[in-house]
Amino acid sequence: MTRHAQARLLTGRVLILGANALAGATTRNLIEVGIGSVQVVDESDGALKEVTLNVAQTTATGLDTKFSTCSYEFGSDALESLVAEFDVVVDSAEDWQHKLLMSDICMSTGKPLIHAGVIGFRFHIYSMLPGKSACLRCALPMIGIDEVPLEPPDSGMFRPVSELVGAWQAIETVKLIGGLGATQGNELFKFDCLSGEFEVVRGLDPQRDCPDCQ
């Protein structure tokens, strides 16, 4: 990694939506590579405390990343002001309505969103880049998801899957902040951990008839 990329990482600011095992995995990886600051936001104070404990117990001491948590009501106008303060937003939320809301906010503020959708042993990763990518509301129907669940899933994520997805989201975040490698703004990666099937969906460009994409 070049000195320039390292310098960018040291000053990089990442906001993570949702306090759960996936957020913990992403946070730990970002801390290990030396991201400047990471903040996890969620509506539940209890979930935020669990993530804080998880990160403290499993991350090496003496690292310089500033880690914090913040409780926010996702429907509030203050959330958009918060997002504007960060370089990249990572979507670790389990509630699909929160995911869609964050897509709207990121498109409005021009902030990249590293989205992940996890269902059992299957997951997809989408780096949404305003101006280069379709918004999440447009991208999901393009990959065959016409309706998202109205309620969060009853069961949590399978821990090994959340660790894998968290590592992938951290890599995409590092690439964006550090200016490393290629950015897959119009591509979505799908993986089935049970079958081993891997698919790349391309052509997820901004839609002309969508005000959020433009």
C-alpha positions as CSV (number, residue, x, y, z in Angstrom):
1,M,0.0,0.0,0.0
2,T,1.4,3.4,-0.9
3,R,2.0,6.2,1.6
4,H,-0.6,8.3,0.0
5,A,-3.2,5.5,0.4
6,Q,-2.2,5.0,4.0
7,A,-2.5,8.7,4.7
8,R,-6.0,8.7,3.2
9,L,-7.0,5.8,5.5
10,L,-5.7,7.5,8.6
11,T,-8.0,10.4,8.0
12,G,-10.9,8.4,6.6
13,R,-14.3,8.5,8.4
14,V,-16.7,5.6,8.2
15,L,-20.3,5.4,9.4
16,I,-21.8,1.9,9.9
17,L,-25.6,1.5,9.8
18,G,-26.9,-1.2,12.2
19,A,-25.4,-2.7,15.4
20,N,-25.0,-6.4,15.1
21,A,-22.4,-9.2,14.4
22,L,-21.9,-7.9,10.8
23,A,-21.2,-4.4,12.0
24,G,-18.7,-5.8,14.6
25,A,-16.9,-7.8,11.9
26,T,-16.6,-4.8,9.6
27,T,-15.5,-2.5,12.4
28,R,-12.7,-4.9,13.5
29,N,-11.3,-5.2,10.0
30,L,-11.4,-1.4,9.5
31,I,-9.6,-0.8,12.8
32,E,-6.9,-3.4,11.9
33,V,-6.1,-1.5,8.6
34,G,-5.9,1.8,10.4
35,I,-9.1,3.7,9.3
36,G,-9.2,7.1,11.1
37,S,-12.6,6.8,12.7
38,V,-15.6,4.4,12.7
39,Q,-19.0,5.2,14.2
40,V,-21.8,2.7,14.5
41,V,-25.4,4.0,14.5
42,D,-28.5,2.2,15.6
43,E,-31.8,2.8,17.3
44,S,-31.1,0.3,20.1
45,D,-28.8,1.3,22.9
46,G,-28.5,-2.3,23.9
47,A,-27.3,-3.4,20.5
48,L,-24.8,-0.6,20.5
49,K,-23.4,-1.7,23.8
50,E,-23.0,-5.3,22.5
51,V,-21.1,-4.1,19.5
52,T,-18.8,-1.9,21.6
53,L,-18.1,-4.9,23.9
54,N,-17.5,-7.2,20.9
55,V,-15.0,-4.8,19.3
56,A,-13.2,-4.1,22.6
57,Q,-12.8,-7.9,23.3
58,T,-11.6,-8.9,19.8
59,T,-9.5,-6.0,18.5
60,A,-5.8,-5.5,19.3
61,T,-5.1,-2.7,21.7
62,G,-2.9,0.3,20.9
63,L,-4.5,0.9,17.5
64,D,-5.3,4.5,16.6
65,T,-8.8,4.3,15.1
66,K,-11.4,6.3,16.9
67,F,-14.4,4.1,17.5
68,S,-17.7,5.4,18.7
69,T,-21.4,4.6,18.7
70,C,-24.5,6.8,18.3
71,S,-28.2,6.2,18.9
72,Y,-30.4,7.7,16.1
73,E,-34.0,7.4,15.1
74,F,-33.8,6.4,11.5
75,G,-36.7,8.5,10.4
76,S,-35.2,11.7,11.8
77,D,-33.8,14.6,9.6
78,A,-30.7,14.7,11.8
79,L,-29.5,11.4,10.3
80,E,-28.9,13.1,6.9
81,S,-26.7,15.7,8.7
82,L,-24.8,12.9,10.4
83,V,-24.1,11.1,7.1
84,A,-22.7,14.2,5.5
85,E,-19.9,14.2,8.0
86,F,-18.5,10.8,6.8
87,D,-16.6,9.6,3.7
88,V,-18.3,6.2,3.3
89,V,-21.4,4.6,4.8
90,V,-21.5,0.8,5.4
91,D,-24.9,-0.9,5.4
92,S,-25.0,-3.6,8.1
93,A,-28.7,-3.1,8.9
94,E,-31.0,-6.1,9.1
95,D,-34.2,-4.0,8.5
96,W,-34.7,-3.5,4.8
97,Q,-36.6,-0.3,5.3
98,H,-33.5,1.2,7.0
99,K,-31.4,0.0,4.1
100,L,-33.6,1.8,1.6
101,L,-33.7,4.9,3.7
102,M,-29.9,5.0,3.9
103,S,-29.7,4.6,0.1
104,D,-31.9,7.7,-0.3
105,I,-29.8,9.7,2.2
106,C,-26.5,8.6,0.5
107,M,-27.8,9.5,-2.9
108,S,-28.9,12.9,-1.6
109,T,-25.6,13.7,0.2
110,G,-23.4,12.1,-2.5
111,K,-21.8,9.6,-0.1
112,P,-20.8,6.1,-1.2
113,L,-22.8,3.2,0.4
114,I,-21.4,-0.3,0.8
115,H,-24.6,-2.3,0.9
116,A,-24.9,-5.9,2.0
117,G,-28.0,-8.2,1.9
118,V,-27.7,-11.4,3.9
119,I,-30.3,-14.2,3.9
120,G,-29.1,-17.4,5.6
121,F,-26.0,-18.6,3.8
122,R,-26.5,-16.3,0.8
123,F,-25.4,-12.7,0.5
124,H,-24.8,-9.9,-2.0
125,I,-22.5,-6.9,-1.9
126,Y,-23.1,-3.7,-3.8
127,S,-20.9,-0.6,-3.7
128,M,-23.4,2.2,-4.5
129,L,-21.6,5.3,-5.8
130,P,-23.8,8.3,-6.4
131,G,-23.5,9.4,-10.1
132,K,-22.1,6.0,-11.2
133,S,-24.6,3.5,-9.6
134,A,-28.3,2.9,-9.6
135,C,-29.8,3.7,-6.2
136,L,-30.8,0.7,-4.1
137,R,-34.5,1.1,-4.9
138,C,-33.7,0.7,-8.6
139,A,-30.9,-1.9,-8.2
140,L,-32.9,-4.4,-6.3
141,P,-35.5,-5.0,-8.9
142,M,-32.7,-5.3,-11.5
143,I,-31.3,-8.3,-9.7
144,G,-34.7,-10.0,-9.2
145,I,-35.7,-8.6,-5.7
146,D,-39.0,-6.9,-6.5
147,E,-40.2,-6.7,-2.9
148,V,-38.2,-6.4,0.3
149,P,-39.4,-7.7,3.7
150,L,-41.5,-5.2,5.6
151,E,-40.1,-6.5,8.9
152,P,-36.6,-7.4,10.0
153,P,-35.7,-11.1,10.1
154,D,-36.5,-13.0,13.2
155,S,-33.2,-14.8,13.5
156,G,-29.7,-13.3,13.5
157,M,-27.0,-13.9,10.9
158,F,-24.9,-17.1,10.9
159,R,-21.6,-15.9,12.5
160,P,-19.2,-17.3,9.8
161,V,-21.2,-15.6,7.1
162,S,-21.3,-12.3,8.9
163,E,-17.5,-12.5,9.3
164,L,-17.1,-13.1,5.6
165,V,-19.4,-10.3,4.6
166,G,-17.9,-7.9,7.1
167,A,-14.4,-8.5,5.7
168,W,-15.7,-7.9,2.2
169,Q,-17.4,-4.7,3.2
170,A,-14.2,-3.5,4.9
171,I,-12.2,-4.2,1.7
172,E,-14.6,-2.2,-0.4
173,T,-14.4,0.6,2.1
174,V,-10.6,0.6,2.1
175,K,-10.6,0.7,-1.7
176,L,-12.8,3.7,-1.8
177,I,-11.1,5.7,0.9
178,G,-7.6,4.7,-0.1
179,G,-8.1,5.1,-3.8
180,L,-7.0,1.5,-4.4
181,G,-8.0,-0.9,-7.2
182,A,-11.1,-0.7,-9.3
183,T,-14.5,0.5,-7.9
184,Q,-17.4,-1.7,-8.9
185,G,-20.0,1.1,-8.9
186,N,-22.4,-0.6,-11.4
187,E,-21.7,-4.2,-10.3
188,L,-23.2,-6.4,-7.6
189,F,-21.6,-9.6,-6.3
190,K,-23.8,-12.5,-5.2
191,F,-22.5,-15.6,-3.4
192,D,-24.2,-18.8,-2.0
193,C,-22.0,-20.3,0.7
194,L,-23.7,-23.7,0.5
195,S,-23.6,-24.3,-3.2
196,G,-20.4,-22.2,-3.8
197,E,-22.1,-20.4,-6.7
198,F,-20.7,-16.9,-7.4
199,E,-22.3,-14.4,-9.7
200,V,-21.5,-10.8,-10.8
201,V,-24.5,-8.7,-11.9
202,R,-23.3,-5.9,-14.2
203,G,-25.0,-2.9,-15.7
204,L,-26.5,-1.4,-12.6
205,D,-26.2,2.1,-13.9
206,P,-28.1,5.2,-12.8
207,Q,-31.7,5.1,-14.1
208,R,-32.8,8.2,-16.1
209,D,-36.3,8.1,-14.8
210,C,-35.3,8.0,-11.1
211,P,-34.8,11.3,-9.3
212,D,-32.6,9.6,-6.7
213,C,-30.2,8.1,-9.2
214,Q,-29.5,11.4,-10.9
